[in-house]
Structures are given as C-alpha cells and as structure tokens.
Amino acid sequence: MKKYNLENRLIKFSVLIIEIVNEMPNSIACKTLSGQIIRSGTSVSLNYGEAQSGESRKDFIHKMKIVLKELRETFVALQIIHEANLFSDSDKIIEAKKENNELISIFVKSIETASKNR
C-alpha cells in the first residue's frame, strides 16, 4: 500500500471516529468512552504523519508502534461501545471495528518488515 493511500485511510478512519463520537448520547459512560476514542482514534493519523518524518529507522519503528498501540486501544473501546449498546447505529460501529482491525494488521506487518530491514 502506498504511503499516500495509508495516510488517507487513517484520516478517513479518524473522521469516522469523530462522526461516531458526535452521534453518541450524553451519558456518563458515553462521555468517558467518547473522550477515549476521540483521542486514540484521531491520534493514529497524527502519529503516522510523525512516523513519516522519523529521524532514523529506529525512530520510525517506534512511532509506528505508537500508532499500533493507539489502534488497539481504539478497537477495545469500540468493542465496549458496541457490546454495551452505547451507540444506536450498529452498522457504523461494525464498519469502524472492521477498518480498525484491518489497520492493525497493516501496522503489524509494516513494523515487522521495517524491523527486519533495520
């Protein structure tokens, strides 16, 4: 996958997270989880941008691992939201979880490849 395509995909994922957060109810649980996924789900795009200008291969790998950590955190939060029925549009949560899982797979493989080439 080209760098540009992955960056766009991460941005679209972050926008999807923002849409979900903006549509969530105003309960205490929703506020807490909304805050969590807005931070982790949007940081993936920002941290990926930082990784692209890593100062070394080691720095690049480190920043890619941060993106992976944030993706995993977002995935767990989405699972909680989905299983607790905190969001009414089940299809949108399923879409976000699917994309999130695919992005995790991409970053696991990218980190493995970068580590081998180090």
ROMI-974312 format. One record per residue: residue in one letter; x, y, z of N, C-alpha, C, O in turn. Coordinates in steps of 0.05 Angstrom, whole numbers, plus 5000, padded with zeros to 4 digits. Layout:
BEGIN
R   residuo   n.c1   n.c2   n.c3   ca.c1   ca.c2   ca.c3   c.c1   c.c2   c.c3   o.c1   o.c2   o.c3
R         a      X      Y      Z       X       Y       Z      X      Y      Z      X      Y      Z
...
# end
This chain:
BEGIN
R   residuo   n.c1   n.c2   n.c3   ca.c1   ca.c2   ca.c3   c.c1   c.c2   c.c3   o.c1   o.c2   o.c3
R         m   5017   4976   5000    5000    5000    5000   5018   5025   5000   5037   5026   5015
R         k   5011   5044   4983    5027    5068    4982   5023   5085   5007   5002   5085   5019
R         k   5044   5100   5014    5043    5118    5037   5018   5136   5036   5004   5139   5056
R         y   5014   5148   5013    4992    5167    5010   4965   5154   5015   4948   5165   5029
R         n   4961   5129   5005    4936    5115    5009   4932   5108   5038   4909   5111   5048
R         l   4953   5100   5052    4950    5093    5080   4944   5118   5097   4928   5117   5115
R         e   4957   5140   5090    4952    5164    5105   4923   5173   5101   4909   5181   5120
R         n   4913   5171   5077    4884    5178    5072   4866   5159   5086   4845   5168   5097
R         r   4873   5134   5087    4856    5114    5100   4855   5120   5130   4834   5118   5143
R         l   4878   5128   5142    4878    5135    5170   4862   5160   5176   4848   5161   5196
R         i   4864   5179   5158    4848    5204    5161   4818   5197   5160   4802   5207   5176
R         k   4810   5181   5141    4782    5173    5138   4773   5158   5163   4750   5161   5172
R         f   4790   5141   5174    4784    5127    5198   4780   5146   5221   4761   5144   5237
R         s   4797   5166   5224    4795    5186    5245   4769   5202   5242   4756   5208   5262
R         v   4761   5208   5217    4736    5222    5212   4712   5205   5220   4693   5215   5232
R         l   4714   5179   5215    4692    5160    5223   4690   5160   5253   4668   5159   5264
R         i   4712   5160   5267    4712    5161    5297   4699   5187   5306   4683   5186   5325
R         i   4706   5209   5294    4693    5235    5301   4663   5234   5297   4648   5244   5314
R         e   4655   5223   5274    4626    5220    5269   4612   5204   5291   4590   5211   5300
R         i   4624   5182   5298    4612    5165    5319   4610   5180   5345   4589   5180   5358
R         v   4632   5193   5353    4632    5209    5378   4610   5230   5377   4596   5235   5397
R         n   4608   5244   5355    4588    5266    5353   4559   5256   5355   4541   5271   5361
R         e   4555   5230   5349    4528    5219    5349   4522   5203   5375   4499   5193   5378
R         m   4541   5201   5393    4536    5186    5417   4519   5201   5437   4521   5226   5438
R         p   4503   5187   5453    4487    5200    5473   4505   5214   5494   4529   5212   5494
R         n   4492   5228   5512    4506    5245    5532   4508   5232   5559   4510   5247   5579
R         s   4508   5206   5561    4510    5193    5587   4539   5193   5598   4557   5200   5583
R         i   4542   5187   5623    4569    5187    5635   4587   5167   5620   4610   5173   5613
R         a   4577   5143   5615    4593    5122    5602   4601   5131   5573   4623   5128   5565
R         c   4582   5143   5559    4587    5152    5532   4607   5175   5532   4625   5176   5515
R         k   4605   5193   5550    4624    5215    5552   4652   5205   5557   4671   5214   5544
R         t   4655   5186   5575    4681    5174    5581   4693   5160   5557   4716   5165   5550
R         l   4678   5142   5545    4688    5127    5522   4691   5145   5497   4709   5140   5481
R         s   4674   5165   5495    4677    5184    5472   4704   5198   5474   4718   5201   5455
R         g   4710   5207   5498    4736    5221    5502   4759   5203   5496   4779   5211   5484
R         q   4756   5178   5504    4778    5158    5499   4782   5154   5469   4804   5155   5459
R         i   4760   5148   5455    4764    5141    5426   4770   5166   5409   4782   5163   5388
R         i   4762   5189   5418    4769    5213    5402   4799   5218   5404   4811   5227   5384
R         r   4810   5213   5427    4839    5216    5430   4855   5194   5415   4872   5200   5398
R         s   4848   5169   5420    4863    5148    5408   4857   5145   5378   4875   5139   5362
R         g   4832   5148   5371    4824    5144    5343   4832   5166   5324   4834   5161   5300
R         t   4838   5190   5334    4848    5211    5317   4878   5213   5318   4891   5223   5299
R         s   4890   5204   5340    4919    5205    5342   4933   5187   5322   4956   5192   5316
R         v   4919   5167   5313    4932    5148    5293   4941   5163   5268   4962   5158   5258
R         s   4924   5181   5259    4931    5197    5235   4955   5216   5240   4973   5218   5224
R         l   4953   5229   5263    4974    5248    5270   5001   5234   5276   5022   5244   5267
R         n   5000   5212   5290    5025    5198    5296   5037   5185   5271   5061   5183   5268
R         y   5020   5177   5252    5030    5166    5227   5045   5187   5212   5066   5182   5200
R         g   5034   5212   5212    5048    5234    5199   5076   5239   5211   5095   5244   5197
R         e   5077   5236   5238    5103    5239    5251   5122   5217   5243   5146   5221   5239
R         a   5112   5193   5241    5128    5170    5234   5141   5173   5207   5164   5165   5202
R         q   5127   5186   5189    5137    5190    5162   5162   5208   5161   5178   5207   5142
R         s   5166   5224   5182    5190    5241    5183   5208   5232   5206   5221   5248   5219
R         g   5208   5206   5212    5225    5195    5232   5254   5201   5227   5263   5202   5204
R         e   5269   5206   5248    5297    5214    5245   5315   5191   5238   5337   5195   5228
R         s   5306   5167   5243    5321    5143    5237   5302   5120   5234   5278   5123   5239
R         r   5312   5097   5225    5295    5073    5223   5284   5066   5250   5260   5058   5253
R         k   5300   5068   5271    5292    5061    5298   5269   5080   5307   5249   5071   5319
R         d   5272   5106   5301    5251    5126    5308   5225   5120   5293   5204   5122   5304
R         f   5228   5113   5267    5205    5106    5250   5190   5083   5262   5165   5083   5265
R         i   5204   5062   5270    5192    5038    5281   5178   5045   5307   5156   5036   5313
R         h   5191   5060   5324    5180    5068    5349   5153   5083   5345   5133   5078   5359
R         k   5152   5102   5326    5128    5117    5321   5106   5100   5309   5082   5104   5314
R         m   5114   5081   5292    5094    5062    5281   5082   5045   5303   5058   5038   5302
R         k   5098   5038   5323    5088    5022    5346   5068   5039   5362   5050   5028   5374
R         i   5073   5065   5364    5054    5082    5378   5027   5082   5363   5006   5080   5375
R         v   5028   5084   5336    5003    5082    5320   4989   5056   5326   4964   5056   5330
R         l   5003   5034   5326    4992    5008    5331   4979   5007   5359   4957   4996   5362
R         k   4992   5017   5379    4982    5018    5406   4955   5033   5407   4936   5025   5419
R         e   4954   5056   5394    4930    5073    5393   4908   5059   5378   4884   5061   5386
R         l   4914   5044   5356    4894    5029    5342   4882   5007   5359   4858   5003   5359
R         r   4899   4994   5374    4889    4972    5392   4871   4983   5414   4851   4972   5421
R         e   4879   5006   5425    4864    5019    5445   4836   5027   5434   4816   5024   5448
R         t   4836   5038   5411    4811    5046    5398   4793   5022   5393   4769   5024   5397
R         f   4805   5000   5384    4790    4976    5378   4775   4966   5403   4752   4959   5402
R         v   4789   4965   5426    4777    4956    5450   4754   4974   5459   4733   4965   5467
R         a   4759   5000   5456    4738    5020    5464   4713   5016   5445   4690   5018   5455
R         l   4718   5012   5420    4695    5007    5401   4680   4982   5408   4656   4981   5407
R         q   4695   4961   5417    4682    4936    5425   4664   4941   5450   4642   4931   5451
R         i   4674   4956   5468    4658    4962    5493   4633   4978   5485   4611   4971   5494
R         i   4636   4998   5468    4613    5014    5459   4593   4996   5446   4569   4999   5450
R         h   4602   4978   5428    4585    4961    5413   4570   4941   5432   4546   4938   5431
R         e   4585   4928   5449    4574    4907    5466   4556   4919   5488   4537   4905   5497
R         a   4561   4943   5496    4544    4956    5516   4521   4971   5504   4505   4984   5518
R         n   4518   4969   5477    4497    4983    5462   4496   5013   5469   4474   5024   5473
R         l   4519   5026   5469    4520    5054    5474   4517   5071   5449   4516   5096   5451
R         f   4516   5059   5426    4513    5073    5401   4491   5060   5385   4492   5035   5381
R         s   4473   5075   5375    4449    5064    5361   4455   5053   5333   4441   5034   5325
R         d   4474   5063   5319    4480    5055    5292   4500   5032   5292   4524   5036   5289
R         s   4490   5008   5295    4506    4984    5297   4524   4980   5272   4547   4972   5275
R         d   4513   4987   5249    4529    4984    5224   4554   5001   5224   4575   4993   5214
R         k   4551   5026   5234    4573    5044    5235   4595   5034   5254   4619   5037   5248
R         i   4587   5023   5276    4607    5013    5295   4621   4988   5283   4645   4985   5286
R         i   4605   4971   5270    4617    4947    5257   4637   4956   5235   4658   4944   5233
R         e   4629   4976   5220    4647    4987    5199   4673   4997   5211   4695   4992   5201
R         a   4671   5012   5233    4694    5023    5247   4712   5001   5258   4736   5002   5256
R         k   4700   4981   5270    4715    4958    5281   4729   4943   5258   4752   4935   5262
R         k   4716   4939   5236    4728    4925    5213   4752   4940   5203   4774   4929   5199
R         e   4749   4966   5198    4771    4983    5188   4793   4983   5208   4817   4982   5201
R         n   4786   4986   5233    4806    4987    5255   4823   4961   5255   4847   4962   5256
R         n   4810   4939   5253    4823    4913    5252   4842   4910   5228   4864   4900   5230
R         e   4833   4919   5205    4849    4918    5181   4874   4936   5184   4896   4929   5176
R         l   4870   4960   5196    4893    4978    5201   4913   4966   5220   4937   4968   5216
R         i   4903   4952   5240    4921    4938    5259   4938   4918   5244   4962   4917   5248
R         s   4926   4903   5227    4940    4883    5211   4962   4896   5193   4984   4885   5192
R         i   4955   4918   5181    4974    4932    5164   4998   4941   5180   5021   4939   5172
R         f   4992   4953   5204    5014    4963    5220   5031   4941   5232   5055   4945   5235
R         v   5019   4919   5240    5035    4896    5250   5055   4888   5228   5078   4884   5234
R         k   5045   4884   5204    5062    4876    5182   5083   4897   5175   5106   4890   5170
R         s   5076   4922   5175    5095    4943    5169   5117   4944   5189   5140   4948   5182
R         i   5110   4941   5214    5130    4942    5236   5149   4918   5233   5173   4920   5237
R         e   5137   4894   5227    5154    4870    5223   5174   4874   5200   5197   4868   5203
R         t   5164   4885   5178    5181    4890    5155   5203   4910   5161   5226   4906   5154
R         a   5195   4932   5173    5215    4953    5180   5236   4942   5199   5259   4949   5197
R         s   5227   4926   5218    5246    4914    5237   5266   4895   5224   5289   4895   5231
R         k   5256   4879   5205    5273    4861    5190   5294   4876   5174   5317   4868   5172
R         n   5286   4899   5162    5303    4914    5145   5322   4933   5160   5337   4948   5148
R         r   5320   4932   5186    5336    4951    5203   5365   4944   5203   5381   4957   5216
# end
